[in-house]
Amino acid sequence: MLKRLIRLMHELKAVPEKWYIATEQELQEISKMLNGWIRYVEH
């Protein structure tokens, strides 16, 4: 949901391009970490 809101903010030109790119990169890293943690906990 957060990724969708940030993408919408970008599409509406509500945030600078640099902020959007940096935030998307951070969210990708967080997503990778969470997925790894979920896989670890499930096993």
C-alpha positions, 0 to 999 in steps of 0.5 A: 500500500505504501508503494502505491501511495508513493507512486501516486504522489510521484505521478501527481508531481507532489514530490521531487524526482530525486526523493521518489527514486531514493524512497523507492530504492529504500522500499525495495531494500526493506521488502527484500529484508522482510521477505528474507525474514518471513522465509526464515520464520516459516522454516 
